Amino acid sequence: MEHRHKPGPLKQQNKPHKLGKHQTKAGLSKRGRPIRIPSTSSLRTDVTLGRKERRNRANQIRKSKREQIIFEKRARGLSGTPPHSLLLVPMTRHINLTEIRTLLQPASTDSTATTFYCPRIKQRFTLCSAPYGELYTLLDLAKVCDSILFLFSVEDSISEWAEEVISVLMAQGLPTPLHAVTGLQSVPSKDRAQTRSAVSSVVTHLLPIDSKLFSLDTETEAFNLLRSVSEQKRRSLGYRDNHPYILCEESVYDSNSLTLSLSGYLRGKPLSPNQIVHLPGIGDFQISLIETQSDPCPFRGSRHGGMEIDTNKVRLIPDQTLQESLITEAEVDPMEGEQTWPSKEELKSSLKKNPSSWIADPTPGEDSTESESDGERPEQISGSDSEDHLSIGSERESDSAITETVSMDTNDYDKTCDPREEKEQLERIRAQGEDVKFPDERDTPIDQAARIRFGKYRGLQSFRTSPWDPDENLPVDYARIFKFHNFRSTQKRALQHDYKDGDVTGLYVTIHLKDFPSKLVSLLPSTSMVIFGLLQFEQKMSLIHFTVKRVSPCNEIVKSKDPMLLHMGCRRFLANPIYSQHAPGDKHKYELFFRGGGTYVASIYAPITFKPCPILMFTPTSPTTPTPQLLATGSVLMAGPDRIICKRIKLSGHPFKIHRRSAVIRYMFFNREDIMWFKPIQLRTKYGRVGNIKEPLGTHGHMKCTFDKQLKAQDTILMSLYKRVYPKWTYCPYLYQPTSDVTQGELTMETDRET
Amino acid sequence: MATKSLLTVIDGSLMEGGGQILRNSVSCACICRIPIRVKKIRGGRTKPGLQRQHLMGIRLAEQISCGRLEGAELLSQEIVLNPESIIGGDFYSDVKSAGSVMLLLQIALPCLLYASKISSVILKGGTNASFAPQVDHTHLVLCPISKIFGINFDITIKKRGFFPKGGGEVKVDIEPVKKLNCVSLQEMGEVLEITGVSFVAGRCPPKVLHTMTDAAEALLTKSLPGVKLTINRQQHPHAMDTASGLVLCAVTSTGCYIGGSSLGSPSELPEGTGEKAALELLDSLEHKACVDKWTQDQLILLMALAEGKSVVRCGPITLHTETAVYIAEKMLGAKFEIKPVDPAKPDCKKYPCFIVCEGIGKLNPNFI
C-alpha cells in the first residue's frame, strides 16, 4: 500500500488567480464551450533541418541542376531536338550576306531559312538573315533564333542602324550574341591586328557583354564560329520559353481550300492543334492539322538513329470541343444594364455567376449623353482643336501672302516644313512646360458653373486610402473585354495547360492553317516567317497594363491617348495608351504626359498577354517620319480592368484676407452655389496647410475657410478633384512591314472581319 | 564506377510520385539484392524529399537487409541502397511523429518473408493516420488475405498513436516463407458477416463514437439486410491526441476480406465519418471486387513474388496499383496484365477489372 500525503485542515489557502478577461481552456470547457479539436492545417508539421541534412539537400539540388543542364546541352542539335538557329545581322551597309552564307554553309542555296548538317561538329544548324535596314524582319527573327551573329566590316564605319539594332534587341530580349568581322583578309597583314582591335573596341562599345570578336573570311574561321555557336551557353528568353514557335522554312498556300501550310522545326513548348497560332504582322489563325514530315536534314550520327521517328508520321487533328475559338471579344448585351430591380431568382443567379463575365455599364444609354456633357473635353480636345483650325487657316493665308515677296529658294525651303505641325508641336511643348510647372492645375471657368464643368469629378479625403469602387459606372467597352478572377493563378494555369496531344516538339512539322484569306497572302514575308503558338486566352481582349520607360535619345513629347505602334511579344498593333503612375495602392494617378526619367504604366485594350513579355513602343510612321522610331521599352504588368486610373485636377485660389485661424479665399470659385457644392472637400495649400471651407461670403465666390495654422500671404490654396479615366478602344493590328528603301506608309486591316 | 553501372535507377516522381514508389522499389531491391538508386524522391508532391516516416522506413530496410544506405537525410531527394542478405530477428523503428507505422510495415513485411528466421518488429509512430492504411485495416483485411499467399504474420497493437504526436506502438511477428503461393480471387460470393473496429481517443467525446458507429451500422443494415454485424467500440481517453475513426471488414463466402475505413476530422460530422466507411465498403461490394482499393496495391508485390499465375478481381485500378505494377515489372520482371471484367467497358480506371500476374516464384535462399 503506497503512502500518500493528504492535506489536513491547516493547509494554507492561497487566493485563486484572477483570470480577468483571459480564460483558461479548462475554464472554458467548464462553462460549456465546445472543445476545439486541433485541425491539421493549424499545426506546424515541417521540421527544422540540421546541418548535415541542409548540406545533403544543397548538394542534391546542385547536382540535379547540373544534370539537367548537362542533359539539355548534350541533347541539343541532335535528332529529336531542333537545330541551332543562327541569325545573321549585318551591322554595316556593305556586307554581302550571300557570301557569308556560302562560307558558313558550303552548299548554300537560297536566302530563306535553311538547315544544314555539319559533319565535323556533328550538329545541325539553321541559318537565317535579317537584311540591313529591315527592322521588322530582324525583330521577328530575333524572337525565335537561339544565337545572333552581328557582322561588322572593316570597310564601313558603324552607322546609327547598328546602335538602333542593339537598343531594340536589348529591349526585346537578346539571343546569345556573337560578333564577326569580315574583310580582314584584304587588310595588309601588318595593319591587321590594329584594325581588328579597332573593330573590337566598337563591338565592346555597342554591346559590353560577350564581346568576343571572330573573323569570318575563310572556311576554317567559319567552322570555328559554328563550333562556338554549338557550344556556347544559351540565354533564355522568358517570353519565348513560354510559347511554342517555329522558324518557317517552307510555306505553301492552297487557294481552293484557303489553307496555308507552313513547315519548320517546332521549338519551345509543345504545340497542340487546339491552340491558336499567331503570324506576326498578319493575325491569329486556327490550326486544321499538324503533321510531322520526314526531316529534310536528318541527323547522321551513328549513335542516335533519327530515322525511327521519320518512319511513323504523326498527324494531330484539333478536337472541335477543345479547340480555342478565334472570338476575341465578349458579347455585349445592351439590356444587361437594365435598371429595373431584378427578381429574387435573378439576384441569386447573378451571385453565383462566374466573376469573370462582365457586366456592362449600368446606364449604357447615358454614356453618349455623358460624353457630350463631359465638361473635360471641350477644354481638352475640341477647344484646342477649333483653335488649331482657326490658326491654321490664318497661317496659310499669311503664308501665301509672303510667298509673293520672297525668292524661290525660301519657297522651296517652306515646302520641307509643315507649319501646321510645327504649331501643334509648339503647343505641345508649352503644354508640357505648363504641366511641369503647375501639375494638374486647372483654371475655374468664369462663364460656367464649376459644379457643372467639373461635375464628373469627386473629392477624396485621401487619394491613397479612400475607397473607390472599381465596378462603378463602367464604360460600354468594358462589356466587350474579359477579366480574370486572379491574373497570376490564371497565368500559371495557362502556362501549365495540357491540351492532351502527342508531343512533336523538336520535329520537322507542317502546320496547316484554316481559313487563311487570300488577300493576306501578299503580306506574307517572302524570306523569314515566324509562327508563335498562343497560350490559352491569349487571343481574348482585355485591358492590358504595361510598364514603360522612355529610351534616352528620343525627345518627342508624348501625351496620353497619342497613337503608338506597339510590339507586344509576338504581336504588332496600333493603340492609344493612357499613362498612369507606377506606384503601389489601388488608385493610380493619370499622367497627361509621358515624360522621360521615370517608369510609367500604360494601359490599352489589347489581347491578353502573360508575363514575362517585352514591349517596344514606336512612334507610328507618318510621311515625315518614315521609319518607326523607338520611343520607349517596357514589359507587361498585368491584364485586367480593375486598375483604377484617376485623373486629378487642382483648383487654385488666393488668400484675400488672412486671420489667425481662418482666411478669406477668392478666385477658386465665382459664385455662391459652387462653394456650397464643393464645401465638403478638404483644402490644401502649397505651403502645407490643411483646411476646410466654412461658408461663402457674398455672391462673387469669396469664401471663408479655416486652416490648421495661419496662412502665409504668398500661399496658394488648392482643391484636388478626381475622375476615373479609361483608355479608348483603338486597338488595330498593324500589318505593314516597312523596309528601308520602299516608300513608307501605313496599312492597317481588321483581320477579324475577313476570317 | 563498376558498381555504379549496376545500379537500377528509379525515378521517384513517376506516376503516383510519392512515397509508395520508394517503398516498393526498396522492398524489391532488398528481396532480390539489387542495388538501387531512387532519384527525385516524392517529386510529384508539393513538399518533395524524404519525410520522417519514409526516412525511418528506408533505414529499417537498411537494417533488415544489412545493407548500406547513402544520402538518407530528411528532405533528401536521392538515395542509394546496397542491400545484402536478409537475416531477420528483432527490429525497432520509431518515427517520432504521426507518420504511419503501416507504411513502415509495407517496406518491412515483404523483406522479412525472405528472412532466415522468425522476425519481430516493433514500430512506433501513428497507427491510425490519414493517407495510410489504418492498423485495424491491416489487421482485419490484409492479415487474412496474406494467409492465402502462405504468409503468417501477426499484429499486436500495444498503443494507438494519432496525429500530430503519434506515439503509438505496434508489434508485428512475421514468419519467413519458402516461397509464396499464387492466389485466385475471382468470385466475391456472398457477404457472411461484417466485423469492425471504431474508436475515439483523447478529448473526443464518447457520443462521437456512438453516433459514428450507429450511422455506419444503419447504412449497412439497410443495404445488406440479415448480415451479422459486430463492431467493436473502443475508447482511449488517455491518448495523447484527439481522434476518431472506423474500420470495417466484410467476410464473404469465398474467403474474401473487403475493407472500408475512415478517420474523423473536426470539420466533419460523426455521421459523415461513419457513412464514409460504410459507403467505401459498399462501393467495393457493388463492383463485386474481391479486394478493396486500399489492398489492391499491397497485393501487387506479393503476386509478383509468388509462384504461378495469380488472378485477382478488383474494382477500378488506382494510380497506386499502376505504380506498384510498374515497379514489380521493372525490378522483378513479373508479367502483369490488367483486363476489364466487362469487355464493353474497357477503361480499367473506371470499371472493375482482373489483375492477372505471372509471378517469378522467388525462393527464399535463407529458408531452413
Chai-1 contact restraints between the chains, C-beta under 6 A:
chainA,res_idxA,chainB,res_idxB,connection_type,confidence,min_distance_angstrom,max_distance_angstrom,comment,restraint_id
A,I35,B,R203,contact,1.0,0.0,6.0,A-B,restraint_1
A,I37,B,T242,contact,1.0,0.0,6.0,A-B,restraint_2
A,I37,B,P266,contact,1.0,0.0,6.0,A-B,restraint_3
A,S39,B,P266,contact,1.0,0.0,6.0,A-B,restraint_4
A,L43,B,P164,contact,1.0,0.0,6.0,A-B,restraint_5
A,L49,B,L74,contact,1.0,0.0,6.0,A-B,restraint_6
A,E53,B,E73,contact,1.0,0.0,6.0,A-B,restraint_7
A,E53,B,L74,contact,1.0,0.0,6.0,A-B,restraint_8
A,N56,B,E73,contact,1.0,0.0,6.0,A-B,restraint_9
A,N56,B,S76,contact,1.0,0.0,6.0,A-B,restraint_10
A,R57,B,L75,contact,1.0,0.0,6.0,A-B,restraint_11
A,Q60,B,Q77,contact,1.0,0.0,6.0,A-B,restraint_12
A,Q60,B,E78,contact,1.0,0.0,6.0,A-B,restraint_13
